[in-house]
Amino acid sequence: MAKTVLIVDDSMSLRALVKLSLTRAGYAVLEASDGKEGLAQLDKAAKVNLIVSDVNMPNMDGITFVTHVKQHARHKFIPVIMLTTEDEAAKIAQAKAAGARAWLTKPFNPPQLLEAVGKLVLA
Amino acid sequence: MTIHLRWLDAALPTLAVACAAVPLFHGVGVPEVTAVVGVAAASIWAAFRSARVAANSAADCAQQAVDAEARLLARYRDELPPLLRGILPVWREHVESVRSQTDTAVGDLVVNFSAITEQFEAAGFKGTSDSLPSGQDTTISLLTLCERELQPVIASMTRITDSKGALAASVRELSVITGELQTMASEVAGIAAQTNLLAINAAIEAARVGEAGRGFAVIAKEIRSLSHASAKTANYITGRMAQIMTIMRNTSEAATQAAASDKIAIELSGTVVDDVLSHVRELSVEAQTMLGQGNVIRSNIEALIVSLQFQDRVSQVIGVVDKDMARLRDTIDSDEALPSSDQWLADLQAHYTMKEQRRGHGTSAGGRAAASSAAPATALFF
């Protein structure tokens, strides 16, 4: 059965590109446009094996989203990769403290994204 | 007019008091009139005072409006230009960065799409047959050609198999006849043995001559029977031998013909197989080429995916500039003092999320050039 990845990003085109890269590699993909929608998707989904999240989003930013995920009894073990244009050390430290497992800067290269996903995705 | 009003403002009260005081020093008549005039003057003064207050109030409002306008003019003349002189170049740099990134990304997209098209053509996906040069085969045509060329070979092999079957039947028939001959040979041998016995008996009988003739007559009869049987067997054997010769001759001819046909068929098969192998090798080379082109196409697609992400970056840059324009509009509309350009730009910089924006925050062309292409992705694992 295909592993499921949740993509959380306010850019529709970016979500489409990440989805294209992941589905070509055999992953099933769910989408959300901000952290609030991401939490709703997690509650609805049967199982999510990995989350790829942007940092700067309306309604709920990525770091707040990760914090909520890691506080949730059912979702806290899902690994999170931050995929963002940000590269400031302070933000990276915040994400790490919130519980993210990796930080990948945009523009992403498909093989690099797939390598990171492959390393962290839950069995 | 203001001076006149002030004079009246000072004179009217004095006139009113003077008129009111006249009756104290004069008789009735003129003093009464004077008193009435005084009262009237006082009334007029009171009314005028009210009017003056109203006029002053209106004047104050007008003055406030004038002052506000003057302040606004002062803002636009004195405060806004320096602020705009600081902000506009930065906005311009961001907009130019967007233009440059879009231009570069679209150029990359065109190059990558062109490369993918070329790779597809090089891999053999050339589209409709109308576009093919005459005599050039597609992969599918090669396979059809191989199938057509192999069919005669299969037919030849079938014919060879059939002829070998006929030969085998002839050989089986020969084998049967040979068995019969062996049986006949045994019979002839038996006949010969009996003939010997008879001869021996005849010799014995001859030894007993005395009773001449009886024994020899019997012996002669038996020998005659044996002679007939031998002749009959000999004829039969001769006939069968003739059959065998015919069959052997036919078989030999058939075998010779089959050998000649086989030789031709085998040579033809060899040629066809070589041809087919050549096509298969061609197909194999094309398949390898397609595999290689496929890898190149995959790389081009991955490059496309990277290029297409420019939309996300320029969207963020434009979003920040758009919000800053709205902030300026709101600030101008409010009565707050306009901040300095340094303060404004410091607030703007706090909203940046990308290196390109921070580089473009400077107004140098070097910042713009650096902003035109995104930095390669980095990955950190915690």
Interface residues (C-beta under 8 A of the other chain):
Chain A: S11 S13 L14 L17 L20 S21 V55 N56 T84 T85 E86 D87 I92 K96 A100 R101 A102 W103 L104 T105 K106 P107 F108 N109 P110 P111 Q112 E115 A116 K119
Chain B: E302 I305 V306 S307 L308 Q309 F310 Q311 D312 R313 S315 Q316 T353 M354 K355 A374 A375 P376 A377 T378 A379 L380 F381 F382
